[in-house]
């Protein structure tokens, strides 16, 4: 039997991430296994375990890559326009990312995030950066918000955005006059309603 090809760790990691990307474009993560992934990249399953420690850690690296892609999608949207326009564009980009890569997006929420070590720190930093973008835009829209209010409202808003996206992917938003409700229209209505309500707060002295 021929020996599996030898790989440098960086090269193997890139090949594994590419193989996961190709797999998740077509199939959900529960159909992926360590053995099938090793076969795709031409190595033994034990080689992947040596590199990542566990299959779950390997998937966490995929999640980090997904968060990076999401950041790339939303960063250009936060420079121009009013706070409302930027938040609506951000929500739309979130939906487009989830809709365009549903299996990759599903992986981020079906598997628990890393609980310790470098993977935990990298994931937490990337998620927190997303929340901070929302919070800072809310504070720009309504300067009367203090840091705690902005933090709570940012998470409330994004939790609502996430819920609409999830229901939209599962086609569970319902119908109006025999037509499915449009996710992007609902996201726009959500952000418009919340920001209109924030404008009724008194300005900071």
N, C-alpha and C positions, 0 to 999 in steps of 0.2 A: 504494500500500500504506500502510495506517495505521501511524503510528509506535507503538512500544511505549510503554506508560504510563510516566511518570516516577515514581520512588519515592525517598523519603528513605531513607538507609541503614538506620536503625533499623526503619522500617516494612517495608522489603524483607526484612530479616533475619527479622523476626517472621513474615512471610508464607512465607518459605522454610522455616522450622522447622515451621510449621503444615502446609505441603504435604508435607514429609518425614514428619511424624507420620502424616498420613492415608495416605500411600503405604505406610509400614511396618506399618500395621495390617492391610494386606491382602496385601502382596507383599514378597519379599526384596529386599535392596538391589541385588543384581546386575541387577535389572530396571529400576533407576532410572538415568537419564542426566541430564547437565547440560541437554541440549536439552529433554527431557520436563519437567524441573523448571522450566525457564524458561517453557515453555508454560503450566504450571500457574499460575504467579504473574503471567503477562502481561508478561514482559520478554524482552530478547534474551539469549542465552547469554553474550555478551561482558559484559553488565552483571553477571552473577553472577561471572564471572572477575575483573572489576574489584573487586568487593566482597570476594571470598574468596581470590583468588590462584590457586586450583586447585579442582577438584572434590573432591580428597582433603581439603583444608582445610575445605571445606563439610561433609563428612561428619564431620570431627573436632568441629565445632560440634554436630552431632547427638549425638555421643558424650558431649560435655560435658553436654548437656541430659539424656541418659539417666542419667549418673552423678548428676546433681542429683535426678532422680526417684527413683533408688534410695536416695539419702540421705534424702529426704523419707519414704520407706517405712520405713526402719530406725530413724531417730532416735527416734521415740516408743517404740520397743521396749527402749531401753537404760536406762530409769529405774527400773523396778519389777521385783521378783522376784529370785530367786537368780541368781548368774552362769550356772548351767547353764540356767535357764529363759530368760534373756536371749539366750544364744548359740543356743539351739534356736529361739527366736523369730526371731532374725536370719537363721539358715540357712533357716527356712521362708519368710521374707519374700523372700529371694534367689531361692528356687525359684518363688515366686508371681509375682515380677516377670518372671523369665525365661519362665515358662509363659504368663503373660498377654500379654507382648509379645515373642514369640520372634524376630521379625525385627529389632526394635530391639536386643534383647540380642545376637543373632548379629552385628550390625554392630560391636559393641564389640570383638569378638574376631576377626572375619574381616579387618578392616582394621587395619594397624599404628597404634599411637598416634602422636601428633605427636612429632617428634624434637627440636624446638628452639622457642624463642620463647615467646610468651604461652600458646599452646595447650598446649604441653608442660608448662608450669608449672601451668596450671589443672588439667589432667588428673592430673598427678602429685600435686598437693595433695589432690585429691578421693579418689584411690585410697589415698594414705597415710592419710588421715583414717579410711577404712574399716578399714584394717589396725590402726590405733591403737585403735579401738574394740574390736576382737577381742583385741588384746594386753592392754589394760588390764583387760578382763573376765577373761582368764586369770590375770593377776597378782592380781586380787581373789580368785579362786577358790583360787589357790595362791600365798601371799605369798613362798614360798621361791624363786620364779622371779626370776632377774635379767633385766635389760633384753634382753640378747642371747638368752637362752633363750625369753623371751616373744615376741621378734621371730621367731625360727625356728619356734616352735610355732604362732604365729598364722598364719604363712604355710603351714605344713604342714596345719593344720586347714582353712584356707580353700581351699587347693588341692584338698583332698579333697572339700569341699562343692561346689566348682565342678565337679569331675569327676562327681559323682553327678548334679548338675543337668544337665550336658551329656549324659550317658548317658540320663537320664530324658527329656529333650527328644527325643532320637533313638530312644527306645524300645529301648534296648540293654541294659537292666538284667536282662533274663531273666525267667523265670517260676518260680512255685512252685505245684504242684498246679493247673496250667493257668491260674493267675491271674498277671498281671504284678506284679512286686515294686513296692511303693509307695515313691515317692521320699521322702515326708515321714517315713515310718517308718524308712527307711534313714538319713536325716539325723539323726533323733533317736538312733538306735543309735550312729552315728558320734560325736556329741558326748558322749553318755553314756559311751561307752567311753574316749574320750580324757580326759575330766575325772575319771573314776574312777581312771585310771592316774596322773594328776597328784597326786591326793590321797595317793599312797604316797610322795611325795618328803618328805624331812625338812623340818621347818619351819626358817625362817631363825633364827639365834641372836639 
